[in-house]
Amino acid sequence: MQIKLVISYNMKPGKEEACHQYIVQDVGVVLNKYGFQFTEAWYTAWGNGPQIMGCGLLESADVARRLLTSDAWKKSIAGLQHYVTDFSVRAIEPAAAFQV
């Protein structure tokens, strides 16, 4: 059964462009290595909540576990901390309806 990862964070002021580059050039590469397929991305323009939220699917809970415990993921997320606050990742069962 597929697993959905929900990744959210707030970008540090003045670090937005560097954050986007790091996500694409580093975090995205690690995610792709494990077969992650983006399904949606959200930007919060107003209100309380994470500024950025991205969701995608992995093949199984085992693949998600391997990704989230890998040295590559840990290193990638450690580097991301220079650009973001309130980083969160959740693994959930995908549903047919909108979910966060």
MIFI-15170 format. One record per atom (N, C-alpha, C, CB): chain; atom name; x, y, z. Coordinates in nm, 3 decimals. Each point is the difference from the previous one (the first is absolute). Glycine has a CB too. Layout:
BEGIN
A CA X Y Z
...
% end
This chain:
BEGIN
A N 0.084 -0.118 0.000
A CA -0.084 0.118 0.000
A C 0.088 0.125 0.000
A CB -0.184 -0.125 0.122
A N 0.149 0.222 -0.205
A CA 0.075 0.124 -0.006
A C -0.013 0.079 0.130
A CB -0.034 0.005 -0.248
A N 0.134 0.079 0.272
A CA 0.002 0.089 0.116
A C 0.015 0.142 -0.050
A CB 0.100 -0.179 0.150
A N -0.175 0.270 -0.090
A CA 0.008 0.141 -0.035
A C 0.087 0.071 0.103
A CB -0.228 -0.007 -0.112
A N 0.326 0.083 0.064
A CA 0.080 0.085 0.088
A C -0.053 0.142 -0.011
A CB 0.205 -0.148 -0.024
A N -0.225 0.211 0.139
A CA -0.041 0.140 0.007
A C 0.116 0.075 0.063
A CB -0.251 -0.057 0.019
A N 0.312 0.146 -0.095
A CA 0.117 0.076 0.045
A C -0.041 0.146 0.009
A CB 0.163 -0.166 -0.106
A N -0.137 0.228 0.222
A CA -0.036 0.141 0.016
A C 0.112 0.075 0.072
A CB -0.245 -0.061 0.007
A N 0.248 0.191 -0.032
A CA 0.101 0.085 0.061
A C -0.031 0.147 -0.027
A CB 0.173 -0.183 -0.025
A N -0.104 0.269 0.097
A CA -0.004 0.144 -0.023
A C 0.139 0.043 -0.044
A CB -0.185 0.036 0.173
A N 0.193 0.047 -0.276
A CA 0.129 0.048 -0.046
A C 0.044 0.118 0.085
A CB -0.051 -0.078 -0.233
A N 0.180 0.083 0.263
A CA 0.054 0.113 0.075
A C -0.001 0.124 -0.090
A CB 0.146 -0.155 0.141
A N -0.181 0.271 -0.086
A CA -0.002 0.123 -0.081
A C 0.136 0.024 -0.067
A CB -0.174 0.097 0.155
A N 0.168 -0.062 -0.281
A CA 0.121 0.027 -0.076
A C 0.069 -0.123 -0.055
A CB 0.025 0.199 0.139
A N -0.075 -0.317 -0.107
A CA 0.063 -0.126 -0.043
A C -0.088 -0.076 -0.100
A CB 0.116 -0.014 0.222
A N -0.222 0.078 -0.271
A CA -0.097 -0.070 -0.083
A C 0.061 -0.060 -0.127
A CB -0.171 0.154 0.089
A N 0.248 -0.076 -0.163
A CA 0.057 -0.052 -0.125
A C 0.102 -0.110 0.028
A CB -0.037 0.224 -0.108
A N 0.123 -0.203 0.206
A CA 0.098 -0.103 0.036
A C -0.071 -0.127 0.047
A CB 0.167 0.179 0.064
A N -0.278 -0.163 0.007
A CA -0.077 -0.114 0.046
A C -0.055 -0.080 -0.118
A CB -0.061 0.127 0.209
A N 0.002 -0.057 -0.305
A CA -0.054 -0.069 -0.118
A C 0.110 -0.075 -0.074
A CB -0.178 0.177 -0.022
A N 0.294 -0.115 0.006
A CA 0.111 -0.066 -0.068
A C 0.045 -0.124 0.076
A CB 0.073 0.221 -0.091
A N -0.064 -0.210 0.223
A CA 0.043 -0.114 0.081
A C -0.101 -0.115 -0.009
A CB 0.121 0.157 0.156
A N -0.247 -0.122 -0.153
A CA -0.105 -0.104 -0.011
A C 0.016 -0.076 -0.132
A CB -0.158 0.140 0.141
A N 0.175 -0.068 -0.250
A CA 0.011 -0.064 -0.131
A C 0.130 -0.077 -0.015
A CB -0.141 0.181 -0.095
A N 0.253 -0.119 0.135
A CA 0.131 -0.058 -0.027
A C 0.044 -0.104 0.103
A CB 0.058 0.213 -0.108
A N -0.118 -0.214 0.225
A CA 0.046 -0.093 0.103
A C -0.114 -0.089 0.050
A CB 0.175 0.166 0.067
A N -0.276 -0.107 -0.006
A CA -0.109 -0.079 0.057
A C -0.073 -0.078 -0.111
A CB -0.027 0.169 0.186
A N 0.000 -0.102 -0.296
A CA -0.069 -0.066 -0.110
A C 0.077 -0.118 -0.057
A CB -0.104 0.217 -0.053
A N 0.235 -0.205 0.047
A CA 0.084 -0.109 -0.050
A C -0.012 -0.123 0.090
A CB 0.159 0.168 -0.100
A N -0.157 -0.145 0.231
A CA -0.013 -0.112 0.095
A C -0.139 -0.062 -0.013
A CB 0.164 0.111 0.159
A N -0.267 -0.029 -0.165
A CA -0.135 -0.053 -0.015
A C -0.014 -0.083 -0.127
A CB -0.088 0.198 0.126
A N 0.142 -0.147 -0.236
A CA -0.009 -0.072 -0.128
A C 0.070 -0.135 0.006
A CB -0.010 0.219 -0.118
A N 0.120 -0.226 0.191
A CA 0.074 -0.126 0.013
A C -0.088 -0.112 0.057
A CB 0.212 0.132 0.033
A N -0.311 -0.093 0.049
A CA -0.089 -0.098 0.062
A C -0.134 -0.012 -0.074
A CB 0.109 0.050 0.219
A N -0.118 0.012 -0.337
A CA -0.120 -0.013 -0.082
A C -0.114 0.092 0.040
A CB 0.067 -0.230 -0.035
A N -0.040 0.335 0.111
A CA -0.103 0.094 0.044
A C -0.062 0.069 -0.122
A CB 0.121 0.035 0.220
A N -0.254 -0.031 -0.224
A CA -0.073 0.067 -0.108
A C -0.086 0.110 0.060
A CB -0.003 -0.211 -0.140
A N 0.041 0.338 0.112
A CA -0.079 0.112 0.051
A C -0.142 -0.007 -0.053
A CB 0.207 0.141 0.014
A N -0.302 -0.115 0.074
A CA -0.141 0.003 -0.041
A C -0.060 0.139 0.016
A CB -0.020 -0.239 0.066
A N 0.075 0.318 0.024
A CA -0.053 0.134 0.021
A C 0.100 0.084 0.078
A CB -0.236 -0.090 -0.004
A N 0.224 0.222 -0.012
A CA 0.081 0.095 0.076
A C -0.088 0.121 0.031
A CB 0.217 -0.079 -0.111
A N -0.201 0.132 0.230
A CA -0.084 0.109 0.047
A C 0.086 0.111 0.060
A CB -0.188 -0.161 0.043
A N 0.148 0.284 -0.068
A CA 0.064 0.118 0.059
A C -0.109 0.075 0.076
A CB 0.177 0.016 -0.187
A N -0.153 0.010 0.313
A CA -0.097 0.073 0.081
A C 0.027 0.150 -0.015
A CB -0.019 -0.194 0.165
A N -0.075 0.264 -0.225
A CA 0.015 0.144 -0.023
A C -0.043 0.082 0.121
A CB -0.038 -0.040 -0.243
A N -0.057 -0.012 0.321
A CA -0.043 0.067 0.122
A C -0.054 -0.103 0.096
A CB -0.051 0.212 -0.126
A N 0.042 -0.173 0.252
A CA -0.053 -0.090 0.102
A C 0.110 -0.072 0.075
A CB -0.204 -0.029 -0.139
A N 0.162 -0.050 0.233
A CA 0.093 -0.076 0.083
A C 0.013 -0.141 -0.055
A CB -0.058 0.138 0.202
A N 0.177 -0.179 -0.223
A CA 0.027 -0.134 -0.053
A C 0.137 0.001 -0.063
A CB -0.245 -0.046 -0.039
A N 0.291 -0.068 -0.004
A CA 0.132 -0.004 -0.063
A C -0.002 0.081 -0.130
A CB 0.045 -0.227 0.102
A N 0.063 0.298 -0.127
A CA 0.011 0.081 -0.121
A C 0.003 -0.088 -0.125
A CB 0.123 0.176 0.131
A N -0.051 -0.287 -0.122
A CA 0.013 -0.092 -0.113
A C -0.042 -0.139 0.046
A CB 0.189 0.138 -0.101
A N -0.265 -0.205 0.016
A CA -0.034 -0.139 0.026
A C 0.004 -0.074 -0.134
A CB -0.145 0.062 0.203
A N 0.217 -0.172 -0.206
A CA 0.007 -0.083 -0.119
A C -0.035 -0.143 0.037
A CB 0.174 0.150 -0.101
A N -0.241 -0.217 0.011
A CA -0.041 -0.138 0.024
A C 0.040 -0.085 -0.119
A CB -0.193 0.076 0.144
A N 0.217 -0.202 -0.115
A CA 0.033 -0.092 -0.107
A C -0.009 -0.143 0.049
A CB 0.148 0.171 -0.103
A N -0.135 -0.262 0.008
A CA -0.018 -0.142 0.029
A C 0.130 -0.077 -0.010
A CB -0.232 0.017 -0.085
A N 0.244 -0.114 0.173
A CA 0.106 -0.100 -0.005
A C -0.064 -0.136 -0.017
A CB 0.154 0.141 0.145
A N -0.078 -0.235 -0.195
A CA -0.052 -0.132 -0.033
A C -0.060 -0.075 0.119
A CB 0.169 -0.008 -0.178
A N -0.106 0.023 0.296
A CA -0.046 -0.076 0.115
A C 0.050 0.062 0.130
A CB -0.003 -0.208 -0.140
A N -0.049 0.159 0.252
A CA 0.047 0.045 0.131
A C 0.146 -0.036 0.019
A CB -0.232 -0.026 0.093
A N 0.275 -0.088 -0.147
A CA 0.139 -0.041 0.012
A C 0.092 0.099 -0.072
A CB -0.073 -0.240 0.016
A N 0.035 0.283 -0.134
A CA 0.080 0.099 -0.074
A C 0.004 0.131 0.078
A CB -0.062 -0.109 -0.221
A N -0.052 0.150 0.276
A CA -0.004 0.123 0.080
A C 0.094 -0.011 0.120
A CB -0.237 0.040 -0.072
A N 0.235 -0.154 0.138
A CA 0.088 -0.023 0.116
A C 0.146 0.008 -0.041
A CB -0.176 -0.145 0.105
A N 0.211 0.081 -0.217
A CA 0.139 0.003 -0.048
A C 0.042 0.143 -0.033
A CB -0.025 -0.234 -0.091
A N -0.062 0.309 0.024
A CA 0.029 0.140 -0.032
A C 0.025 0.080 0.127
A CB -0.140 -0.018 -0.208
A N 0.044 0.015 0.299
A CA 0.004 0.087 0.118
A C 0.109 -0.036 0.099
A CB -0.241 0.033 -0.029
A N 0.297 -0.153 0.018
A CA 0.110 -0.040 0.089
A C 0.135 0.001 -0.071
A CB -0.162 -0.140 0.129
A N 0.163 0.177 -0.257
A CA 0.125 -0.002 -0.077
A C 0.092 0.115 0.039
A CB -0.123 -0.110 -0.189
A N 0.252 0.086 0.176
A CA 0.098 0.105 0.026
A C -0.017 0.116 -0.098
A CB 0.160 -0.173 0.089
A N -0.193 0.142 -0.215
A CA -0.019 0.105 -0.101
A C -0.114 0.094 0.040
A CB 0.086 -0.157 -0.177
A N -0.198 0.101 0.227
A CA -0.113 0.082 0.043
A C 0.039 0.085 0.121
A CB -0.160 -0.174 -0.087
A N 0.223 0.113 0.185
A CA 0.040 0.073 0.121
A C 0.094 0.115 -0.034
A CB -0.027 -0.210 0.134
A N 0.122 0.185 -0.224
A CA 0.094 0.105 -0.041
A C -0.073 0.110 -0.076
A CB 0.186 -0.170 -0.011
A N -0.275 0.131 -0.078
A CA -0.075 0.097 -0.079
A C -0.086 0.090 0.089
A CB -0.002 -0.162 -0.191
A N -0.066 0.103 0.287
A CA -0.088 0.077 0.089
A C 0.082 0.086 0.095
A CB -0.174 -0.180 -0.016
A N 0.289 0.132 0.058
A CA 0.088 0.083 0.084
A C 0.042 0.126 -0.075
A CB 0.084 -0.207 0.119
A N -0.052 0.194 -0.248
A CA 0.035 0.116 -0.081
A C -0.117 0.093 -0.023
A CB 0.173 -0.138 -0.109
A N -0.292 0.082 0.100
A CA -0.121 0.081 -0.022
A C -0.027 0.094 0.117
A CB -0.093 -0.185 -0.139
A N 0.139 0.149 0.258
A CA -0.027 0.081 0.119
A C 0.059 0.140 -0.010
A CB -0.004 -0.210 0.133
A N 0.099 0.232 -0.223
A CA 0.055 0.135 -0.022
A C -0.103 0.092 -0.064
A CB 0.229 -0.100 -0.024
A N -0.329 0.042 -0.040
A CA -0.096 0.076 -0.080
A C -0.142 -0.001 0.055
A CB 0.141 -0.052 -0.193
A N -0.172 -0.039 0.286
A CA -0.139 -0.016 0.044
A C -0.011 -0.009 0.152
A CB -0.049 -0.114 -0.216
A N -0.074 0.131 0.261
A CA -0.038 -0.028 0.139
A C -0.123 -0.089 -0.004
A CB 0.095 0.222 0.084
A N -0.125 -0.281 0.028
A CA -0.123 -0.079 0.015
A C -0.013 -0.111 -0.104
A CB -0.108 0.202 0.095
A N 0.219 -0.267 -0.127
A CA -0.002 -0.110 -0.096
A C -0.074 -0.119 0.059
A CB 0.217 0.080 -0.101
A N -0.303 -0.141 0.020
A CA -0.075 -0.116 0.043
A C -0.018 -0.095 -0.117
A CB -0.120 0.136 0.176
A N 0.126 -0.265 -0.148
A CA -0.032 -0.100 -0.101
A C -0.086 -0.106 0.067
A CB 0.215 0.043 -0.130
A N -0.324 -0.080 0.062
A CA -0.092 -0.102 0.052
A C -0.022 -0.103 -0.109
A CB -0.113 0.166 0.156
A N 0.104 -0.289 -0.117
A CA -0.034 -0.109 -0.091
A C -0.142 -0.045 0.034
A CB 0.245 -0.076 -0.024
A N -0.333 0.080 -0.076
A CA -0.140 -0.034 0.023
A C -0.050 -0.091 -0.113
A CB -0.036 0.219 0.123
A N -0.074 -0.285 -0.098
A CA -0.065 -0.077 -0.105
A C -0.069 0.096 -0.095
A CB -0.032 -0.199 0.155
A N 0.054 0.185 -0.285
A CA -0.067 0.090 -0.095
A C -0.150 -0.027 -0.005
A CB 0.211 0.011 -0.135
A N -0.285 0.095 0.116
A CA -0.146 -0.010 -0.015
A C -0.039 0.062 -0.133
A CB -0.035 0.008 0.251
A N -0.082 -0.042 -0.299
A CA -0.046 0.053 -0.128
A C -0.035 0.148 0.009
A CB -0.086 -0.227 -0.058
A N 0.047 0.273 0.177
A CA -0.039 0.139 0.018
A C 0.119 0.085 0.040
A CB -0.229 -0.074 0.065
A N 0.210 0.206 -0.068
A CA 0.102 0.095 0.044
A C 0.038 -0.030 0.144
A CB -0.088 0.176 -0.157
A N 0.216 -0.179 0.185
A CA 0.043 -0.025 0.137
A C 0.131 0.074 0.028
A CB -0.114 -0.226 -0.002
A N 0.133 0.263 0.128
A CA 0.124 0.065 0.044
A C 0.049 -0.064 0.127
A CB -0.070 0.215 -0.107
% end
